[in-house]
Amino acid sequence: MLEQEIAAEQGEVTAMYERLDVLREKARGELGRVQGEETVGTDQAASERESFTRLYSGRFAQLSSVERGLCFGRIDETAGERFHIGRIGLFDDDYNPLLIDWRTPVAQVFYRATSVEPLGVKRRRHIRLHGRTVVGVDDDLLDVEALGDNERGTLIGEAALLSSLGASRTGRMNEIVATIQSEQDEIIRSGLPGVLVVQGGPGTGKTVVALHRAAYLLYTHREQLGQTGVLVVGPNTTFLRYIDEVLPSLGENDVVLATVSELFPGVTATAPESAEAARIKGEPAMADVIAQAIAGFRIVPTRPVRLKLGSEELVLRPDAIRKAQRGALAAQPLHNRARPVFVRRILKTLTNQVVERIGKQYVGDADVEDIQQELFDDDQILELLDRLWPELTPQLLVSVLFSSDDRLAAAAAYLTGAERSAVLRPLSADWTPSDAALLDEAAELLGETSEVVAERKHREAETSAAEDANREYASGVVDIELTAERIEIMPWEIEQFRDLIAQRTQQLANPAPADDRVFDRTSVFGHVIVDEAQELSAMDWRMLMRRAPRRSMTLVGDIAQTGSAAGVRSWAELLDHYAPRRWRTAELTVNYRTPSEIMTVAAHVLAAIDPALQPPTSVRETGTHPFIDPVPADALMDAVRAAVKSERESIGDGRLAVIVPTSRYAEFAAALPDVAHTHDPSVLDGSAALLDVPQSKGLEFDTVLIADPTTILTDSDRGLSDLYVALTRPTKHLTILGPLPQVLRHG
Ligand SMILES: Nc1ncnc2c1ncn2[C@@H]1O[C@H](COP(=O)(O)OP(=O)(O)OP(=O)(O)O)[C@@H](O)[C@H]1O
């Protein structure tokens, strides 16, 4: 029976792949044609060609990305209709649907129907492919009554989910379109507006659900999000590398992935920083400190300033300077933008002195302008203006502030001497992760420098001319695409098709690839997804909210896993401030990663964090209990070496992580030279990786070895949360070696 069912599915699946091949060839042909065409000289022709190339290569990439697991499900409706569900929609030459996109409303029942509420579905079938071959089908029977006798005989059991959960890990997260669970589907399809907070314990699918939500939102709100884009913020670059294939494998390439510290363009955070420094720099009071620090650069001398101009002496009195400052700031509050107003006022004061000396009656308007220009060109005066009101870049401001105890004490009177010492560093020190938000704050308060304004104006003039040409051209492209894609449209897809047209028009008007957008500080996004959202500091949120002015956001996180001392303590506290009455929460309760035997150990740690917190329910048991060995400190390295050796022999093509305290990372790296150890994403390239807890956030491995849990606990104020994170990384096996803290001594 199973063979017959598989053979029947194979026939349909083969037809889908044939159709995919045809479409792919078509896109490839168009791409080749456009690339082969000669461009006739003009800029517009070159930009047209570039737009077409982008259009067809995007289409080609999308069609190629859905090759693996093209079709994964089938719905048999009680009313008699049958649909196959897959990664994209496909139609045959007669407009009959071959495959329905998983994001369409029609496909929703595939994820939502249950035997209690069958939603008009009698059978849900999971189809497993290996390459283009159907290798298995699993059926969920949802409405026995509706199933005919002959159909009953074709039912195939076994849950698709469990088989996918038991698979070996690869160092990259996989998409889960075939096995999205009902509570997850509700979150994925939740409306676009407002802030959705997804709270859930480790392994409940927060990350994977957030990424599928991005794909769903892009598909459903193409017009809006095609223009403004989606930003996904993750905790570190290793994590971003871990998730970076999920969206492309869902056919979505138009999403920007970034860490918080990458949100300030042109600055790369390479220096580590202490938890105390991160806490101090993440506090909301820092916004005021930055404002004070900027004000500290505007000087009013205590004595009159005397300037020698040839034989003349001009005098600037402190109150005149103070008045010019106030007037400038009243006209324009941003420091750099107000500076020209200040300069004009000072020049006016000085010009008046010159005019008075000459005698007003002898000086015409043109002479006044000449005098002013002459004063402006004088090096001495320029130097004075720079001293009284220097133009500042955010980089200059922040580096000077954190390298000068005096300036810091003046701007942040509330900090103790010890706190100031925690953040002070040399002027030329490298950037740290918490600098980005401070630089962004400074950029907001400083405004653009005159040089940047000039560059921008020049760029705007160029873009505006190009845009006019593109707009006209876009309609032509859409027409061509309409003709090329016509056979793909079904009546219920009209809306989405309209969105596609709008998106294509926008792509032409604004052909910047998604990845470039993050590098513009003024970029805003239509939807922002934040993973491990609990780790962001108040200052990070200020920066992030500037990128999401519409407050359409998905925040996923778990307060129990907060490692950062500057992190979130309550969603309500955060969101009542930024999105009052526009935020909602959803919860995920089932742990798909960590088997129940391991969660039992983790649950004790969770209870120690807060007895009121409930661990998520594990969906799997493996029958294997964690191996916990209280090895004494002096025997630890040998024990870890031996354990790594034996784990490596048993994991096959799976992955191993050795999680160690941050303070002992270098020591373990030296002791385990064969285990990849670096703080960049390549640490995930091999079969075994040495990680500290911050680096392991959000990741998962078949086997995890935790070395020295006691030091993990004592390394930070949030040691319990760190230990909880480490314990919940494995999908199969957990080993703990080293002196044991009380919280791990249970039976
Ligand atoms: N419906 C599903 N079908 C198959 N696999 C799933 C499903 N939901 C979650 N998973 C898998 O469970 C694992 C954990 O998911 P994910 O990393 O998104 O959890 P998380 O809640 O973000 O965890 P953490 O907070 O610990 O980082 C992943 O391997 C994910 O692919």
The ligand as a Tripos MOL2 file, in Angstrom:
@<TRIPOS>MOLECULE
LIG
   31    33     1     0     0
SMALL
NO_CHARGES

@<TRIPOS>ATOM
      1 N1          7.7030   22.7520   13.9470 N.pl3     1 LIG1
      2 C1          8.9540   22.3360   13.9330 C.ar      1 LIG1
      3 N2          9.3460   21.3430   13.1150 N.ar      1 LIG1
      4 C2         10.6240   20.9020   13.1080 C.ar      1 LIG1
      5 N3         11.5970   21.4100   13.8680 N.ar      1 LIG1
      6 C3         11.2670   22.4130   14.6970 C.ar      1 LIG1
      7 C4          9.9460   22.9290   14.7800 C.ar      1 LIG1
      8 N4          9.9320   23.9160   15.6860 N.ar      1 LIG1
      9 C5         11.1810   24.0390   16.1410 C.ar      1 LIG1
     10 N5         11.9840   23.1290   15.5460 N.ar      1 LIG1
     11 C6         13.4050   22.9390   15.7700 C.3       1 LIG1
     12 O1         13.6830   23.0780   17.1430 O.3       1 LIG1
     13 C7         14.9650   23.6610   17.3180 C.3       1 LIG1
     14 C8         14.8820   24.8410   18.2190 C.3       1 LIG1
     15 O2         14.3080   25.9240   17.5320 O.3       1 LIG1
     16 P1         14.8150   27.4040   17.7530 P.3       1 LIG1
     17 O3         16.2880   27.4700   17.7020 O.co2     1 LIG1
     18 O4         14.0230   28.2700   16.8470 O.co2     1 LIG1
     19 O5         14.3510   27.6010   19.2550 O.3       1 LIG1
     20 P2         14.4730   28.8860   20.1770 P.3       1 LIG1
     21 O6         13.1710   28.9950   20.8980 O.co2     1 LIG1
     22 O7         14.9150   30.0590   19.3840 O.co2     1 LIG1
     23 O8         15.5830   28.4170   21.1800 O.3       1 LIG1
     24 P3         16.5980   29.2560   22.1050 P.3       1 LIG1
     25 O9         15.7970   30.2410   22.9040 O.co2     1 LIG1
     26 O10        17.1730   28.2050   22.9680 O.co2     1 LIG1
     27 O11        17.5760   29.8650   21.2010 O.co2     1 LIG1
     28 C9         15.4760   23.9720   15.9120 C.3       1 LIG1
     29 O12        16.2790   22.9180   15.4490 O.3       1 LIG1
     30 C10        14.2260   24.0310   15.0950 C.3       1 LIG1
     31 O13        14.4640   23.7600   13.7480 O.3       1 LIG1
@<TRIPOS>BOND
     1     1     2 1
     2     2     3 ar
     3     2     7 ar
     4     3     4 ar
     5     4     5 ar
     6     5     6 ar
     7     6     7 ar
     8     6    10 ar
     9     7     8 ar
    10     8     9 ar
    11     9    10 ar
    12    10    11 1
    13    11    12 1
    14    11    30 1
    15    12    13 1
    16    13    14 1
    17    13    28 1
    18    14    15 1
    19    15    16 1
    20    16    17 2
    21    16    18 1
    22    16    19 1
    23    19    20 1
    24    20    21 2
    25    20    22 1
    26    20    23 1
    27    23    24 1
    28    24    25 2
    29    24    26 1
    30    24    27 1
    31    28    29 1
    32    28    30 1
    33    30    31 1
@<TRIPOS>SUBSTRUCTURE
     1 LIG1         1 GROUP 0 **** ****
